[in-house]
Structure formats: structure tokens, C-alpha cells
Amino acid sequence: MEDGEFISKTQRKKQMHDVQSLGVALTKLSPEQLARFNLPELLLDAILEAKRHTTHEAIRRQSQWIGKIMRDMDVAPIAAQLAALNAPTSRDTALFHRAEKWRTEILADPSLIATFVAEFPSADAKAIAILVEKAKAERAAERAPKHYRELFHAINDAVRKAQA
């Protein structure tokens, strides 16, 4: 009890489970990503050891060990850094929306392919025109939107290359 605060056993257990879940999330990262976290050596070794385990029980025990190590740490900066690593950036979201907008406009008016290629020179006008026709045929036949997705990928690649 700190400063007269009472924390119930249930609340303490929830906090420990949250810390352990954060540790499990760290085990899913690559060694290069882990290096950016500036973790204590003991915790880093435990995380890398967890990656080597294959059986469910061994992974569970190692996760508990990682949670125990992290209990005495300030995990807020680690959680914030992990959230930032996993969250798409606003730039990525904007590029995604831009590609979606172009796809919608090109499908509505195929003459915009020339405008798109002028703005994004890495785009293949012929391939996009073919995908537009196939996507329209798919939609008319009420088939799965395979070419619709391929059109998006072609447009998205061109948009991202222009922004790189």
C-alpha cells in the first residue's frame, strides 16, 4: 500500500497480466526491432529465449518469466514505443486513401488513366487499363473482386513510389 492506496488482489493480477501481455507482444518482434527498445539485458535475453521455445508449456513459462522481470520496470515507455511501432503512420493512411480515391475515379472514368500516369510516371498505363476492364467485367458478372484488388495494388505501388 502506497500513500494509503489499497489495490485489490484482482487489480494487481490484472496489472501483472497486462505486463505479461506486453512481454508476449515483445517476443513477436524481430531482433532488429527489439534493439530499438533499449531493454535491460536480462529482459532482452528472456525475450530471445522465448523465441527459441516451441512447446506451448515452455512458451507459457517463459512468458511468465518475462512478466516477472517486467513487473519492477516502468513499462509505459515500452508500451508507447510498441504502440507507435504497430500503428500505421498518418502518411501511410493518407497514401492508402489517395490510392483508393484514384482507383474509384479511374473505374468511373477510364480516361483519367492518362492523368494518373502523368502524375505518377512509374505507373504502367497499359496494365492499369487492362485491370480496369477486367475489374468492370468482374463487377458486372458479380464475381470475386480479384482484378479490382490488383488494380488497387498497381495504383498503390505507383503512388508509394512517387512519395518515396
C-alpha contacts under 8 A as a table, 3 or more apart, distances in Angstrom:
res1	aa1	res2	aa2	distance
1	M	4	G	5.82
1	M	5	E	5.45
1	M	6	F	5.67
1	M	7	I	7.11
2	E	5	E	5.47
2	E	6	F	7.73
7	I	11	Q	6.23
7	I	12	R	6.60
8	S	11	Q	5.16
8	S	12	R	6.30
9	K	12	R	5.06
9	K	13	K	6.12
10	T	13	K	5.13
10	T	14	K	6.19
11	Q	14	K	5.04
11	Q	15	Q	6.23
12	R	15	Q	5.10
12	R	16	M	6.23
13	K	16	M	5.02
13	K	17	H	6.13
14	K	17	H	5.07
14	K	18	D	6.16
15	Q	18	D	5.06
15	Q	19	V	6.23
16	M	19	V	5.06
16	M	20	Q	6.09
16	M	67	G	6.91
16	M	71	R	6.85
17	H	20	Q	4.94
17	H	21	S	6.04
17	H	67	G	7.69
18	D	21	S	5.02
18	D	22	L	6.26
19	V	22	L	5.06
19	V	23	G	6.34
19	V	67	G	5.77
19	V	70	M	6.68
19	V	71	R	6.79
19	V	75	V	7.41
20	Q	23	G	4.94
20	Q	24	V	6.24
20	Q	63	S	6.51
20	Q	64	Q	6.51
20	Q	66	I	6.68
20	Q	67	G	4.11
20	Q	68	K	7.69
20	Q	70	M	7.66
21	S	24	V	4.98
21	S	25	A	6.21
21	S	67	G	7.78
22	L	25	A	5.05
22	L	26	L	6.38
22	L	79	A	6.95
23	G	26	L	5.02
23	G	27	T	6.53
23	G	47	I	7.66
23	G	63	S	6.88
23	G	66	I	5.96
23	G	67	G	6.12
23	G	70	M	7.56
24	V	27	T	5.11
24	V	28	K	6.90
24	V	63	S	6.15
24	V	66	I	7.92
25	A	28	K	5.40
25	A	29	L	7.26
26	L	29	L	5.49
26	L	34	L	7.36
26	L	47	I	7.10
26	L	82	L	7.90
27	T	30	S	7.97
27	T	47	I	5.42
27	T	48	L	7.15
27	T	50	A	6.72
27	T	51	K	6.33
28	K	51	K	7.92
29	L	33	Q	5.97
29	L	34	L	6.29
30	S	33	Q	5.22
30	S	34	L	6.24
31	P	34	L	4.95
31	P	35	A	6.16
31	P	48	L	7.88
32	E	35	A	5.21
32	E	36	R	6.99
33	Q	36	R	5.50
33	Q	37	F	7.25
34	L	37	F	5.39
34	L	38	N	7.65
34	L	39	L	7.77
34	L	44	L	7.80
35	A	38	N	6.19
35	A	39	L	7.67
37	F	78	I	6.99
37	F	81	Q	7.44
39	L	43	L	6.50
39	L	44	L	6.02
40	P	43	L	5.44
40	P	44	L	6.20
41	E	44	L	5.08
41	E	45	D	6.06
42	L	45	D	5.23
42	L	46	A	6.25
42	L	69	I	7.85
43	L	46	A	5.04
43	L	47	I	6.17
43	L	66	I	6.54
43	L	69	I	6.46
43	L	70	M	7.45
44	L	47	I	5.12
44	L	48	L	6.18
45	D	48	L	5.15
45	D	49	E	6.02
46	A	49	E	4.99
46	A	50	A	6.17
46	A	62	Q	7.19
46	A	65	W	7.51
46	A	66	I	6.15
47	I	50	A	5.08
47	I	51	K	6.55
47	I	66	I	6.89
48	L	51	K	5.18
48	L	52	R	6.83
49	E	52	R	5.25
49	E	53	H	6.85
49	E	62	Q	7.75
50	A	53	H	5.39
50	A	59	I	6.02
50	A	62	Q	5.70
50	A	63	S	7.15
51	K	54	T	7.91
53	H	58	A	6.09
53	H	59	I	5.85
54	T	58	A	7.09
54	T	59	I	6.85
55	T	58	A	5.36
55	T	59	I	6.25
56	H	59	I	5.21
56	H	60	R	6.13
57	E	60	R	4.99
57	E	61	R	6.18
58	A	61	R	5.19
58	A	62	Q	6.10
59	I	62	Q	5.10
59	I	63	S	6.01
60	R	63	S	5.05
60	R	64	Q	6.31
61	R	64	Q	5.12
61	R	65	W	6.30
62	Q	65	W	4.93
62	Q	66	I	6.18
63	S	66	I	5.04
63	S	67	G	6.16
64	Q	67	G	4.96
64	Q	68	K	6.16
65	W	68	K	5.03
65	W	69	I	6.27
66	I	69	I	5.15
66	I	70	M	6.21
67	G	70	M	5.08
67	G	71	R	6.13
68	K	71	R	5.24
68	K	72	D	7.80
69	I	72	D	6.72
69	I	73	M	7.63
70	M	73	M	5.13
70	M	74	D	7.84
70	M	75	V	7.12
74	D	77	P	7.08
74	D	78	I	7.99
75	V	78	I	5.16
75	V	79	A	6.07
76	A	79	A	5.08
76	A	80	A	6.10
77	P	80	A	5.06
77	P	81	Q	6.07
78	I	81	Q	5.13
78	I	82	L	6.06
79	A	82	L	5.09
79	A	83	A	6.08
80	A	83	A	5.09
80	A	84	A	6.16
81	Q	84	A	5.07
81	Q	85	L	6.13
82	L	85	L	4.99
82	L	86	N	6.20
83	A	86	N	5.19
83	A	87	A	5.91
84	A	87	A	5.26
84	A	88	P	7.97
85	L	88	P	7.91
88	P	92	D	6.24
88	P	93	T	6.80
89	T	92	D	5.22
89	T	93	T	6.40
90	S	93	T	5.03
90	S	94	A	6.07
91	R	94	A	5.05
91	R	95	L	6.18
92	D	95	L	5.15
92	D	96	F	6.13
93	T	96	F	5.04
93	T	97	H	6.23
94	A	97	H	5.17
94	A	98	R	6.11
95	L	98	R	4.99
95	L	99	A	6.22
95	L	156	N	7.67
95	L	159	V	6.98
95	L	160	R	6.95
96	F	99	A	5.22
96	F	100	E	6.27
96	F	156	N	6.90
97	H	100	E	4.99
97	H	101	K	6.09
98	R	101	K	5.09
98	R	102	W	6.26
98	R	159	V	7.86
99	A	102	W	5.11
99	A	103	R	6.19
99	A	152	F	6.82
99	A	155	I	5.88
99	A	156	N	5.05
99	A	159	V	6.57
100	E	103	R	5.11
100	E	104	T	6.26
100	E	152	F	6.80
100	E	156	N	7.89
101	K	104	T	5.21
101	K	105	E	6.18
102	W	105	E	5.11
102	W	106	I	5.94
102	W	116	F	7.75
102	W	155	I	7.38
103	R	106	I	5.20
103	R	107	L	6.07
103	R	151	L	7.10
103	R	152	F	6.09
103	R	155	I	6.94
104	T	107	L	5.27
104	T	108	A	6.25
105	E	108	A	5.08
105	E	109	D	6.03
105	E	110	P	7.91
105	E	112	L	7.37
106	I	109	D	5.00
106	I	110	P	4.88
106	I	111	S	7.30
106	I	112	L	5.58
106	I	113	I	6.26
106	I	132	V	7.57
107	L	110	P	5.88
107	L	132	V	6.10
107	L	136	K	7.45
109	D	112	L	5.95
110	P	113	I	5.74
110	P	129	A	7.30
110	P	132	V	7.37
111	S	114	A	6.39
111	S	115	T	7.82
112	L	115	T	5.06
112	L	116	F	6.16
113	I	116	F	4.97
113	I	117	V	6.11
113	I	125	A	6.46
113	I	128	I	7.46
113	I	129	A	7.20
114	A	117	V	5.16
114	A	118	A	6.12
114	A	125	A	7.16
115	T	118	A	5.06
115	T	119	E	6.29
116	F	119	E	5.18
116	F	120	F	5.92
116	F	123	A	7.92
117	V	120	F	4.85
117	V	121	P	5.19
117	V	122	S	7.41
117	V	123	A	5.65
117	V	124	D	7.30
117	V	125	A	6.28
118	A	121	P	5.77
120	F	123	A	5.84
120	F	158	A	6.06
120	F	159	V	6.57
120	F	162	A	6.19
121	P	124	D	7.96
121	P	158	A	7.78
122	S	158	A	5.70
122	S	161	K	7.24
122	S	162	A	7.52
123	A	128	I	7.88
123	A	154	A	7.39
123	A	155	I	7.18
123	A	158	A	5.21
124	D	127	A	5.45
124	D	128	I	6.22
125	A	128	I	5.15
125	A	129	A	6.08
126	K	129	A	5.11
126	K	130	I	6.27
127	A	130	I	5.15
127	A	131	L	6.18
128	I	131	L	5.02
128	I	132	V	6.07
128	I	151	L	6.44
128	I	154	A	7.09
128	I	155	I	7.83
129	A	132	V	5.08
129	A	133	E	6.40
130	I	133	E	5.27
130	I	134	K	6.24
131	L	134	K	5.02
131	L	135	A	5.88
131	L	147	H	5.89
131	L	148	Y	7.28
131	L	150	E	7.17
131	L	151	L	5.59
132	V	135	A	5.09
132	V	136	K	6.15
132	V	147	H	7.77
132	V	148	Y	7.51
132	V	151	L	6.81
133	E	136	K	5.19
133	E	137	A	6.21
134	K	137	A	5.03
134	K	138	E	6.10
134	K	147	H	6.09
134	K	148	Y	7.85
135	A	138	E	5.02
135	A	139	R	6.20
135	A	145	P	6.90
135	A	146	K	7.62
135	A	147	H	4.98
135	A	148	Y	4.83
135	A	151	L	7.71
136	K	139	R	5.12
136	K	140	A	6.17
137	A	140	A	5.07
137	A	141	A	6.11
138	E	141	A	5.13
138	E	142	E	5.86
138	E	143	R	5.14
138	E	144	A	6.92
138	E	145	P	6.41
138	E	147	H	7.52
139	R	142	E	4.88
139	R	143	R	6.31
139	R	145	P	7.15
140	A	143	R	7.89
145	P	148	Y	5.00
145	P	149	R	6.29
146	K	149	R	5.37
146	K	150	E	6.33
147	H	150	E	4.72
147	H	151	L	5.91
148	Y	151	L	5.16
148	Y	152	F	6.42
149	R	152	F	4.99
149	R	153	H	6.26
150	E	153	H	5.01
150	E	154	A	6.19
151	L	154	A	5.16
151	L	155	I	6.19
152	F	155	I	5.13
152	F	156	N	5.82
153	H	156	N	4.96
153	H	157	D	5.94
154	A	157	D	5.27
154	A	158	A	6.41
155	I	158	A	5.22
155	I	159	V	6.22
156	N	159	V	5.07
156	N	160	R	6.08
157	D	160	R	5.20
157	D	161	K	6.06
158	A	161	K	5.16
158	A	162	A	6.25
159	V	162	A	5.27
159	V	163	Q	6.44
160	R	163	Q	5.07
160	R	164	A	6.15
161	K	164	A	5.18
